[in-house]
């Protein structure tokens, strides 16, 4: 607690409750909880079919199947985004372990995307020669 007080010289009694929550819980509160990860999909499952199967539990905002760039085939998983967290929770409990296009799927809340410093790589060139060589 003393470390928190030293950082920024803040008084812990005046902090909002969201400051004390873990980051994963804050992200869930900000709306990513309405996005579901769907794994174990058949290669024949389409985004339209995925959306239709999940739409019985609420308003589907987006259904996305992740595709392999090289083979242009499904990687076997995707994401379904619902309009509300309640609809996503209901779909998660009802669809987890169900069969879809001959495959048993598993459904869970989507995790936030990790930033691995993507973008353009920096071309550094060959190393500088040293005085020893």
DRENTORKOL-3810 file (N, C-alpha, C; in nm, 4 decimals):
REM DRENTORKOL-3810
@n.u->0.0815; n.v->-0.1191; n.w->0.0000; ca.u->0.0000; ca.v->0.0000; ca.w->0.0000; c.u->0.0856; c.v->0.1252; c.w->0.0000
@n.u->0.1981; n.v->0.1190; n.w->0.0689; ca.u->0.2853; ca.v->0.2356; ca.w->0.0746; c.u->0.3422; c.v->0.2656; c.w->-0.0638
@n.u->0.3657; n.v->0.1615; n.w->-0.1433; ca.u->0.4173; ca.v->0.1829; ca.w->-0.2779; c.u->0.3169; c.v->0.2589; c.w->-0.3629
@n.u->0.1882; n.v->0.2270; n.w->-0.3480; ca.u->0.0856; ca.v->0.3000; ca.w->-0.4216; c.u->0.0826; c.v->0.4469; c.w->-0.3803
@n.u->0.1009; n.v->0.4725; n.w->-0.2527; ca.u->0.0962; ca.v->0.6094; ca.w->-0.2036; c.u->0.2147; c.v->0.6893; c.w->-0.2554
@n.u->0.3317; n.v->0.6236; n.w->-0.2691; ca.u->0.4499; ca.v->0.6942; ca.w->-0.3186; c.u->0.4401; c.v->0.7241; c.w->-0.4670
@n.u->0.3788; n.v->0.6366; n.w->-0.5432; ca.u->0.3683; ca.v->0.6581; ca.w->-0.6872; c.u->0.2664; c.v->0.7686; c.w->-0.7110
@n.u->0.3153; n.v->0.8801; n.w->-0.7525; ca.u->0.2258; ca.v->0.9911; ca.w->-0.7827; c.u->0.1737; c.v->1.0627; c.w->-0.6596
@n.u->0.2185; n.v->1.0254; n.w->-0.5419; ca.u->0.1756; ca.v->1.0883; ca.w->-0.4163; c.u->0.0238; c.v->1.0936; c.w->-0.4051
@n.u->-0.0399; n.v->0.9814; n.w->-0.4324; ca.u->-0.1866; ca.v->0.9748; ca.w->-0.4264; c.u->-0.2312; c.v->0.9210; c.w->-0.2919
@n.u->-0.3449; n.v->0.9650; n.w->-0.2493; ca.u->-0.4060; ca.v->0.9145; ca.w->-0.1277; c.u->-0.4987; c.v->0.7996; c.w->-0.1678
@n.u->-0.4770; n.v->0.6809; n.w->-0.1141; ca.u->-0.5537; ca.v->0.5635; ca.w->-0.1548; c.u->-0.7013; c.v->0.5735; c.w->-0.1196
@n.u->-0.7380; n.v->0.6560; n.w->-0.0255; ca.u->-0.8791; ca.v->0.6672; ca.w->0.0104; c.u->-0.9576; c.v->0.7417; c.w->-0.0965
@n.u->-0.8911; n.v->0.8214; n.w->-0.1800; ca.u->-0.9604; ca.v->0.8989; ca.w->-0.2830; c.u->-0.9618; c.v->0.8300; c.w->-0.4190
@n.u->-0.9037; n.v->0.7101; n.w->-0.4285; ca.u->-0.8993; ca.v->0.6401; ca.w->-0.5556; c.u->-1.0340; c.v->0.5782; c.w->-0.5901
@n.u->-1.0620; n.v->0.5733; n.w->-0.7184; ca.u->-1.1859; ca.v->0.5081; ca.w->-0.7609; c.u->-1.1689; c.v->0.3577; c.w->-0.7494
@n.u->-1.2777; n.v->0.2832; n.w->-0.7331; ca.u->-1.2682; ca.v->0.1371; ca.w->-0.7217; c.u->-1.2085; c.v->0.0725; c.w->-0.8459
@n.u->-1.2239; n.v->0.1348; n.w->-0.9648; ca.u->-1.1709; ca.v->0.0745; ca.w->-1.0865; c.u->-1.0187; c.v->0.0724; c.w->-1.0870
@n.u->-0.9553; n.v->0.1605; n.w->-1.0095; ca.u->-0.8097; ca.v->0.1618; ca.w->-1.0023; c.u->-0.7573; c.v->0.0347; c.w->-0.9365
@n.u->-0.8345; n.v->-0.0226; n.w->-0.8463; ca.u->-0.7899; ca.v->-0.1381; ca.w->-0.7706; c.u->-0.8262; c.v->-0.2709; c.w->-0.8369
@n.u->-0.9008; n.v->-0.2667; n.w->-0.9487; ca.u->-0.9400; ca.v->-0.3889; ca.w->-1.0192; c.u->-0.8276; c.v->-0.4357; c.w->-1.1111
@n.u->-0.8150; n.v->-0.5664; n.w->-1.1325; ca.u->-0.7138; ca.v->-0.6155; ca.w->-1.2263; c.u->-0.7472; c.v->-0.5718; c.w->-1.3687
@n.u->-0.6456; n.v->-0.5510; n.w->-1.4546; ca.u->-0.6692; ca.v->-0.5033; ca.w->-1.5908; c.u->-0.7624; c.v->-0.5923; c.w->-1.6712
@n.u->-0.7549; n.v->-0.7243; n.w->-1.6534; ca.u->-0.8415; ca.v->-0.8144; ca.w->-1.7308; c.u->-0.9883; c.v->-0.7895; c.w->-1.7001
@n.u->-1.0190; n.v->-0.7597; n.w->-1.5741; ca.u->-1.1573; ca.v->-0.7320; ca.w->-1.5364; c.u->-1.2031; c.v->-0.5977; c.w->-1.5918
@n.u->-1.1127; n.v->-0.5014; n.w->-1.5981; ca.u->-1.1485; ca.v->-0.3715; ca.w->-1.6552; c.u->-1.1806; c.v->-0.3846; c.w->-1.8034
@n.u->-1.1044; n.v->-0.4662; n.w->-1.8747; ca.u->-1.1293; ca.v->-0.4848; ca.w->-2.0166; c.u->-1.2654; c.v->-0.5485; c.w->-2.0371
@n.u->-1.3008; n.v->-0.6455; n.w->-1.9518; ca.u->-1.4325; ca.v->-0.7081; ca.w->-1.9624; c.u->-1.5431; c.v->-0.6058; c.w->-1.9403
@n.u->-1.5208; n.v->-0.5123; n.w->-1.8519; ca.u->-1.6212; ca.v->-0.4097; ca.w->-1.8236; c.u->-1.6350; c.v->-0.3116; c.w->-1.9384
@n.u->-1.5341; n.v->-0.3002; n.w->-2.0226; ca.u->-1.5364; ca.v->-0.2024; ca.w->-2.1310; c.u->-1.5981; c.v->-0.2565; c.w->-2.2584
@n.u->-1.6504; n.v->-0.3784; n.w->-2.2592; ca.u->-1.7236; ca.v->-0.4253; ca.w->-2.3754; c.u->-1.6639; c.v->-0.5433; c.w->-2.4478
@n.u->-1.5410; n.v->-0.5853; n.w->-2.4170; ca.u->-1.4863; ca.v->-0.7011; ca.w->-2.4857; c.u->-1.5539; c.v->-0.8287; c.w->-2.4371
@n.u->-1.6290; n.v->-0.8198; n.w->-2.3277; ca.u->-1.7011; ca.v->-0.9362; ca.w->-2.2765; c.u->-1.8123; c.v->-0.9778; c.w->-2.3712
@n.u->-1.8499; n.v->-0.8907; n.w->-2.4635; ca.u->-1.9538; ca.v->-0.9278; ca.w->-2.5589; c.u->-1.8947; c.v->-0.9968; c.w->-2.6817
@n.u->-1.7631; n.v->-1.0177; n.w->-2.6845; ca.u->-1.6973; ca.v->-1.0865; ca.w->-2.7954; c.u->-1.6559; c.v->-1.2255; c.w->-2.7497
@n.u->-1.6967; n.v->-1.3261; n.w->-2.8268; ca.u->-1.6700; ca.v->-1.4646; ca.w->-2.7917; c.u->-1.5700; c.v->-1.5270; c.w->-2.8883
@n.u->-1.4846; n.v->-1.6118; n.w->-2.8346; ca.u->-1.3932; ca.v->-1.6941; ca.w->-2.9136; c.u->-1.4621; c.v->-1.8271; c.w->-2.9383
@n.u->-1.4614; n.v->-1.8723; n.w->-3.0612; ca.u->-1.5230; ca.v->-2.0007; ca.w->-3.0971; c.u->-1.4153; c.v->-2.0881; c.w->-3.1599
@n.u->-1.3803; n.v->-2.1974; n.w->-3.0931; ca.u->-1.2766; ca.v->-2.2865; ca.w->-3.1424; c.u->-1.3336; c.v->-2.4199; c.w->-3.1847
@n.u->-1.2555; n.v->-2.4929; n.w->-3.2643; ca.u->-1.2972; ca.v->-2.6249; ca.w->-3.3105; c.u->-1.3913; c.v->-2.6206; c.w->-3.4281
@n.u->-1.3869; n.v->-2.5131; n.w->-3.5057; ca.u->-1.4779; ca.v->-2.4998; ca.w->-3.6195; c.u->-1.4364; c.v->-2.5903; c.w->-3.7348
@n.u->-1.5341; n.v->-2.6359; n.w->-3.8077; ca.u->-1.5107; ca.v->-2.7138; ca.w->-3.9283; c.u->-1.4565; c.v->-2.6213; c.w->-4.0374
@n.u->-1.3805; n.v->-2.6779; n.w->-4.1313; ca.u->-1.3310; ca.v->-2.5987; ca.w->-4.2435; c.u->-1.4448; c.v->-2.5526; c.w->-4.3335
@n.u->-1.5603; n.v->-2.6154; n.w->-4.3208; ca.u->-1.6751; ca.v->-2.5825; ca.w->-4.4049; c.u->-1.7678; c.v->-2.4786; c.w->-4.3417
@n.u->-1.7389; n.v->-2.4359; n.w->-4.2199; ca.u->-1.8215; ca.v->-2.3350; ca.w->-4.1548; c.u->-1.7905; c.v->-2.1985; c.w->-4.2152
@n.u->-1.8963; n.v->-2.1268; n.w->-4.2523; ca.u->-1.8804; ca.v->-1.9929; ca.w->-4.3085; c.u->-1.9165; c.v->-1.8881; c.w->-4.2037
@n.u->-1.8788; n.v->-1.7648; n.w->-4.2306; ca.u->-1.9122; ca.v->-1.6559; ca.w->-4.1385; c.u->-2.0634; c.v->-1.6372; c.w->-4.1307
@n.u->-2.1319; n.v->-1.6540; n.w->-4.2425; ca.u->-2.2771; ca.v->-1.6415; ca.w->-4.2435; c.u->-2.3414; c.v->-1.7513; c.w->-4.1593
@n.u->-2.2922; n.v->-1.8748; n.w->-4.1754; ca.u->-2.3446; ca.v->-1.9869; ca.w->-4.0969; c.u->-2.3178; c.v->-1.9704; c.w->-3.9483
@n.u->-2.1983; n.v->-1.9210; n.w->-3.9150; ca.u->-2.1633; ca.v->-1.8965; ca.w->-3.7750; c.u->-2.2556; c.v->-1.7909; c.w->-3.7154
@n.u->-2.2786; n.v->-1.6857; n.w->-3.7908; ca.u->-2.3681; ca.v->-1.5791; ca.w->-3.7446; c.u->-2.5101; c.v->-1.6312; c.w->-3.7250
@n.u->-2.5583; n.v->-1.7137; n.w->-3.8163; ca.u->-2.6941; ca.v->-1.7672; ca.w->-3.8055; c.u->-2.7092; c.v->-1.8580; c.w->-3.6834
@n.u->-2.6102; n.v->-1.9411; n.w->-3.6561; ca.u->-2.6201; ca.v->-2.0311; ca.w->-3.5410; c.u->-2.6195; c.v->-1.9549; c.w->-3.4088
@n.u->-2.5417; n.v->-1.8487; n.w->-3.4009; ca.u->-2.5327; ca.v->-1.7729; ca.w->-3.2760; c.u->-2.6416; c.v->-1.6672; c.w->-3.2624
@n.u->-2.7086; n.v->-1.6324; n.w->-3.3710; ca.u->-2.8100; ca.v->-1.5268; ca.w->-3.3643; c.u->-2.9351; c.v->-1.5685; c.w->-3.2864
@n.u->-2.9509; n.v->-1.6968; n.w->-3.2594; ca.u->-3.0663; ca.v->-1.7397; ca.w->-3.1801; c.u->-3.0527; c.v->-1.6976; c.w->-3.0338
@n.u->-2.9333; n.v->-1.6531; n.w->-2.9930; ca.u->-2.9114; ca.v->-1.6114; ca.w->-2.8539; c.u->-2.9043; c.v->-1.4600; c.w->-2.8383
@n.u->-2.9126; n.v->-1.3869; n.w->-2.9485; ca.u->-2.9109; ca.v->-1.2416; ca.w->-2.9410; c.u->-2.8654; c.v->-1.1804; c.w->-3.0717
@n.u->-2.8511; n.v->-1.0491; n.w->-3.0708; ca.u->-2.8124; ca.v->-0.9763; ca.w->-3.1910; c.u->-2.6620; c.v->-0.9896; c.w->-3.2142
@n.u->-2.6259; n.v->-1.0545; n.w->-3.3247; ca.u->-2.4855; ca.v->-1.0719; ca.w->-3.3606; c.u->-2.4411; c.v->-0.9492; c.w->-3.4391
@n.u->-2.3412; n.v->-0.8804; n.w->-3.3865; ca.u->-2.2878; ca.v->-0.7619; ca.w->-3.4530; c.u->-2.1906; c.v->-0.8035; c.w->-3.5628
@n.u->-2.1055; n.v->-0.9035; n.w->-3.5324; ca.u->-2.0066; ca.v->-0.9491; ca.w->-3.6290; c.u->-1.9721; c.v->-1.0951; c.w->-3.6019
@n.u->-1.9532; n.v->-1.1706; n.w->-3.7084; ca.u->-1.9026; ca.v->-1.3070; ca.w->-3.6992; c.u->-1.7835; c.v->-1.3150; c.w->-3.7930
@n.u->-1.6679; n.v->-1.3506; n.w->-3.7388; ca.u->-1.5439; ca.v->-1.3509; ca.w->-3.8167; c.u->-1.4731; c.v->-1.4843; c.w->-3.7996
@n.u->-1.4394; n.v->-1.5481; n.w->-3.9102; ca.u->-1.3606; ca.v->-1.6709; ca.w->-3.9080; c.u->-1.2189; c.v->-1.6345; c.w->-3.9511
@n.u->-1.1206; n.v->-1.6778; n.w->-3.8739; ca.u->-0.9806; ca.v->-1.6464; ca.w->-3.9038; c.u->-0.9322; c.v->-1.7405; c.w->-4.0130
@n.u->-0.8759; n.v->-1.6805; n.w->-4.1182; ca.u->-0.8311; ca.v->-1.7564; ca.w->-4.2345; c.u->-0.6789; c.v->-1.7590; c.w->-4.2415
@n.u->-0.6261; n.v->-1.8700; n.w->-4.2941; ca.u->-0.4833; ca.v->-1.8830; ca.w->-4.3189; c.u->-0.4509; c.v->-1.8035; c.w->-4.4456
@n.u->-0.3503; n.v->-1.7180; n.w->-4.4388; ca.u->-0.3167; ca.v->-1.6338; ca.w->-4.5539; c.u->-0.2620; c.v->-1.7138; c.w->-4.6713
@n.u->-0.1895; n.v->-1.8193; n.w->-4.6436; ca.u->-0.1248; ca.v->-1.8960; ca.w->-4.7498; c.u->-0.2253; c.v->-1.9868; c.w->-4.8209
@n.u->-0.2971; n.v->-2.0688; n.w->-4.7442; ca.u->-0.3875; ca.v->-2.1665; ca.w->-4.8053; c.u->-0.5283; c.v->-2.1114; c.w->-4.8269
@n.u->-0.5579; n.v->-1.9955; n.w->-4.7691; ca.u->-0.6909; ca.v->-1.9329; ca.w->-4.7774; c.u->-0.8012; c.v->-2.0257; c.w->-4.7260
@n.u->-0.7648; n.v->-2.1077; n.w->-4.6249; ca.u->-0.8619; ca.v->-2.1940; ca.w->-4.5571; c.u->-0.8789; c.v->-2.1462; c.w->-4.4145
@n.u->-0.9881; n.v->-2.1893; n.w->-4.3541; ca.u->-1.0140; ca.v->-2.1554; ca.w->-4.2152; c.u->-0.9074; c.v->-2.2156; c.w->-4.1250
@n.u->-0.8693; n.v->-2.1409; n.w->-4.0217; ca.u->-0.7753; ca.v->-2.1942; ca.w->-3.9221; c.u->-0.8480; c.v->-2.2749; c.w->-3.8154
@n.u->-0.9813; n.v->-2.2800; n.w->-3.8227; ca.u->-1.0581; ca.v->-2.3611; ca.w->-3.7293; c.u->-1.1082; c.v->-2.2859; c.w->-3.6078
@n.u->-1.0958; n.v->-2.1537; n.w->-3.6095; ca.u->-1.1509; ca.v->-2.0750; ca.w->-3.4994; c.u->-1.1973; c.v->-1.9405; c.w->-3.5523
@n.u->-1.2782; n.v->-1.8747; n.w->-3.4709; ca.u->-1.3313; ca.v->-1.7450; ca.w->-3.5102; c.u->-1.3834; c.v->-1.6689; c.w->-3.3900
@n.u->-1.4493; n.v->-1.5581; n.w->-3.4175; ca.u->-1.5009; ca.v->-1.4710; ca.w->-3.3129; c.u->-1.6425; c.v->-1.4280; c.w->-3.3481
@n.u->-1.7256; n.v->-1.4181; n.w->-3.2450; ca.u->-1.8620; ca.v->-1.3704; ca.w->-3.2613; c.u->-1.8821; c.v->-1.2569; c.w->-3.1619
@n.u->-1.9242; n.v->-1.1410; n.w->-3.2121; ca.u->-1.9467; ca.v->-1.0245; ca.w->-3.1272; c.u->-2.0963; c.v->-1.0006; c.w->-3.1135
@n.u->-2.1423; n.v->-0.9884; n.w->-2.9908; ca.u->-2.2830; ca.v->-0.9635; ca.w->-2.9626; c.u->-2.3050; c.v->-0.8180; c.w->-2.9250
@n.u->-2.4303; n.v->-0.7749; n.w->-2.9336; ca.u->-2.4655; ca.v->-0.6375; ca.w->-2.9001; c.u->-2.4586; c.v->-0.6119; c.w->-2.7500
@n.u->-2.4790; n.v->-0.7146; n.w->-2.6678; ca.u->-2.4750; ca.v->-0.6943; ca.w->-2.5228; c.u->-2.4002; c.v->-0.8093; c.w->-2.4561
@n.u->-2.3552; n.v->-0.7826; n.w->-2.3362; ca.u->-2.2822; ca.v->-0.8833; ca.w->-2.2593; c.u->-2.3725; c.v->-0.9978; c.w->-2.2159
@n.u->-2.4993; n.v->-0.9682; n.w->-2.1874; ca.u->-2.5935; ca.v->-1.0720; ca.w->-2.1438; c.u->-2.6167; c.v->-1.1739; c.w->-2.2550
@n.u->-2.6307; n.v->-1.1242; n.w->-2.3787; ca.u->-2.6505; ca.v->-1.2139; ca.w->-2.4922; c.u->-2.5268; c.v->-1.3016; c.w->-2.5138
@n.u->-2.4094; n.v->-1.2413; n.w->-2.4989; ca.u->-2.2851; ca.v->-1.3173; ca.w->-2.5160; c.u->-2.2730; c.v->-1.4251; c.w->-2.4088
@n.u->-2.3106; n.v->-1.3921; n.w->-2.2860; ca.u->-2.3026; ca.v->-1.4899; ca.w->-2.1774; c.u->-2.3975; c.v->-1.6062; c.w->-2.2026
@n.u->-2.5174; n.v->-1.5754; n.w->-2.2477; ca.u->-2.6151; ca.v->-1.6802; ca.w->-2.2768; c.u->-2.5657; c.v->-1.7700; c.w->-2.3909
@n.u->-2.5112; n.v->-1.7102; n.w->-2.4962; ca.u->-2.4608; ca.v->-1.7883; ca.w->-2.6088; c.u->-2.3421; c.v->-1.8742; c.w->-2.5662
@n.u->-2.2578; n.v->-1.8209; n.w->-2.4803; ca.u->-2.1410; ca.v->-1.8969; ca.w->-2.4334; c.u->-2.1847; c.v->-2.0216; c.w->-2.3570
@n.u->-2.2792; n.v->-2.0062; n.w->-2.2660; ca.u->-2.3220; ca.v->-2.1207; ca.w->-2.1862; c.u->-2.3984; c.v->-2.2234; c.w->-2.2704
@n.u->-2.4768; n.v->-2.1765; n.w->-2.3662; ca.u->-2.5591; ca.v->-2.2676; ca.w->-2.4464; c.u->-2.4798; c.v->-2.3375; c.w->-2.5572
@n.u->-2.3851; n.v->-2.2672; n.w->-2.6203; ca.u->-2.3173; ca.v->-2.3225; ca.w->-2.7376; c.u->-2.1879; c.v->-2.3978; c.w->-2.7048
@n.u->-2.1336; n.v->-2.3774; n.w->-2.5866; ca.u->-2.0083; ca.v->-2.4451; ca.w->-2.5517; c.u->-2.0299; c.v->-2.5958; c.w->-2.5458
@n.u->-1.9542; n.v->-2.6701; n.w->-2.6244; ca.u->-1.9658; ca.v->-2.8157; ca.w->-2.6272; c.u->-2.0684; c.v->-2.8680; c.w->-2.7253
@n.u->-2.1373; n.v->-2.7808; n.w->-2.7963; ca.u->-2.2365; ca.v->-2.8241; ca.w->-2.8959; c.u->-2.1681; c.v->-2.8610; c.w->-3.0264
@n.u->-2.2427; n.v->-2.9289; n.w->-3.1121; ca.u->-2.1912; ca.v->-2.9691; ca.w->-3.2418; c.u->-2.2349; c.v->-2.8687; c.w->-3.3477
@n.u->-2.1395; n.v->-2.8317; n.w->-3.4332; ca.u->-2.1666; ca.v->-2.7387; ca.w->-3.5429; c.u->-2.0945; c.v->-2.7901; c.w->-3.6671
@n.u->-2.1691; n.v->-2.8242; n.w->-3.7701; ca.u->-2.1148; ca.v->-2.8787; ca.w->-3.8950; c.u->-2.0271; c.v->-3.0012; c.w->-3.8711
@n.u->-2.0717; n.v->-3.0888; n.w->-3.7816; ca.u->-2.0021; ca.v->-3.2138; ca.w->-3.7577; c.u->-1.8839; c.v->-3.2061; c.w->-3.6625
@n.u->-1.8591; n.v->-3.0900; n.w->-3.6030; ca.u->-1.7471; ca.v->-3.0738; ca.w->-3.5095; c.u->-1.7985; c.v->-3.0182; c.w->-3.3776
@n.u->-1.7408; n.v->-3.0641; n.w->-3.2671; ca.u->-1.7748; ca.v->-3.0100; ca.w->-3.1360; c.u->-1.6977; c.v->-2.8806; c.w->-3.1166
@n.u->-1.7699; n.v->-2.7731; n.w->-3.0907; ca.u->-1.7048; ca.v->-2.6432; ca.w->-3.0749; c.u->-1.6935; c.v->-2.6088; c.w->-2.9269
@n.u->-1.5990; n.v->-2.5232; n.w->-2.8959; ca.u->-1.5909; ca.v->-2.4700; ca.w->-2.7604; c.u->-1.5920; c.v->-2.3181; c.w->-2.7689
@n.u->-1.6624; n.v->-2.2588; n.w->-2.6752; ca.u->-1.6870; ca.v->-2.1150; ca.w->-2.6770; c.u->-1.6396; c.v->-2.0559; c.w->-2.5454
@n.u->-1.5683; n.v->-1.9450; n.w->-2.5536; ca.u->-1.5217; ca.v->-1.8742; ca.w->-2.4354; c.u->-1.5147; c.v->-1.7259; c.w->-2.4680
@n.u->-1.4959; n.v->-1.6454; n.w->-2.3649; ca.u->-1.4806; ca.v->-1.5019; ca.w->-2.3881; c.u->-1.3488; c.v->-1.4761; c.w->-2.4588
@n.u->-1.3504; n.v->-1.3832; n.w->-2.5532; ca.u->-1.2283; ca.v->-1.3479; ca.w->-2.6254; c.u->-1.1358; c.v->-1.2705; c.w->-2.5335
@n.u->-1.0084; n.v->-1.2985; n.w->-2.5457; ca.u->-0.9079; ca.v->-1.2263; ca.w->-2.4678; c.u->-0.8610; c.v->-1.1065; c.w->-2.5500
@n.u->-0.8161; n.v->-1.0021; n.w->-2.4834; ca.u->-0.7682; ca.v->-0.8860; ca.w->-2.5596; c.u->-0.6448; c.v->-0.9223; c.w->-2.6408
@n.u->-0.6336; n.v->-0.8602; n.w->-2.7534; ca.u->-0.5218; ca.v->-0.8872; ca.w->-2.8432; c.u->-0.3932; c.v->-0.8318; c.w->-2.7828
@n.u->-0.2903; n.v->-0.9144; n.w->-2.7783; ca.u->-0.1620; ca.v->-0.8698; ca.w->-2.7249; c.u->-0.0875; c.v->-0.7921; c.w->-2.8321
@n.u->-0.0255; n.v->-0.6825; n.w->-2.7936; ca.u->0.0518; ca.v->-0.6023; ca.w->-2.8868; c.u->0.1967; c.v->-0.6478; c.w->-2.8800
@n.u->0.2417; n.v->-0.7093; n.w->-2.9865; ca.u->0.3787; ca.v->-0.7584; ca.w->-2.9908; c.u->0.4695; c.v->-0.6605; c.w->-3.0644
@n.u->0.4331; n.v->-0.5345; n.w->-3.0679; ca.u->0.5157; ca.v->-0.4365; ca.w->-3.1366; c.u->0.5128; c.v->-0.4578; c.w->-3.2863
@n.u->0.3963; n.v->-0.4920; n.w->-3.3379; ca.u->0.3829; ca.v->-0.5195; ca.w->-3.4801; c.u->0.4128; c.v->-0.3988; c.w->-3.5654
@n.u->0.3830; n.v->-0.4079; n.w->-3.6899; ca.u->0.4137; ca.v->-0.3002; ca.w->-3.7819; c.u->0.5339; c.v->-0.3376; c.w->-3.8664
@n.u->0.5934; n.v->-0.2388; n.w->-3.9238; ca.u->0.7079; ca.v->-0.2607; ca.w->-4.0115; c.u->0.8334; c.v->-0.2896; c.w->-3.9298
@n.u->0.9085; n.v->-0.3929; n.w->-3.9676; ca.u->1.0338; ca.v->-0.4187; ca.w->-3.8976; c.u->1.1372; c.v->-0.3125; c.w->-3.9335
@n.u->1.2305; n.v->-0.2908; n.w->-3.8441; ca.u->1.3344; ca.v->-0.1915; ca.w->-3.8663; c.u->1.4532; c.v->-0.2604; c.w->-3.9312
@n.u->1.4937; n.v->-0.2099; n.w->-4.0477; ca.u->1.6101; ca.v->-0.2648; ca.w->-4.1161; c.u->1.7344; c.v->-0.1981; c.w->-4.0579
@n.u->1.8181; n.v->-0.2767; n.w->-3.9966; ca.u->1.9339; ca.v->-0.2203; ca.w->-3.9282; c.u->2.0620; c.v->-0.2327; c.w->-4.0102
@n.u->2.0689; n.v->-0.3239; n.w->-4.1032; ca.u->2.1883; ca.v->-0.3400; ca.w->-4.1842; c.u->2.2955; c.v->-0.4203; c.w->-4.1135
@n.u->2.4123; n.v->-0.4309; n.w->-4.1746; ca.u->2.5206; ca.v->-0.5097; ca.w->-4.1145; c.u->2.5779; c.v->-0.4373; c.w->-3.9932
@n.u->2.6399; n.v->-0.5126; n.w->-3.9039; ca.u->2.6976; ca.v->-0.4482; ca.w->-3.7851; c.u->2.8171; c.v->-0.3607; c.w->-3.8224
@n.u->2.8410; n.v->-0.2598; n.w->-3.7406; ca.u->2.9532; ca.v->-0.1685; ca.w->-3.7640; c.u->3.0843; c.v->-0.2426; c.w->-3.7374
@n.u->3.1867; n.v->-0.2193; n.w->-3.8198; ca.u->3.3156; ca.v->-0.2839; ca.w->-3.7930; c.u->3.3783; c.v->-0.2287; c.w->-3.6640
@n.u->3.4475; n.v->-0.3154; n.w->-3.5938; ca.u->3.5122; ca.v->-0.2735; ca.w->-3.4712; c.u->3.6598; c.v->-0.2491; c.w->-3.4962
@n.u->3.7256; n.v->-0.1820; n.w->-3.4043; ca.u->3.8676; ca.v->-0.1505; ca.w->-3.4194; c.u->3.9534; c.v->-0.2757; c.w->-3.4086
@n.u->3.9053; n.v->-0.3812; n.w->-3.3448; ca.u->3.9828; ca.v->-0.5039; ca.w->-3.3255; c.u->3.9980; c.v->-0.5837; c.w->-3.4557
@n.u->3.9071; n.v->-0.5700; n.w->-3.5531; ca.u->3.9104; ca.v->-0.6535; ca.w->-3.6738; c.u->3.9798; c.v->-0.5904; c.w->-3.7890
END
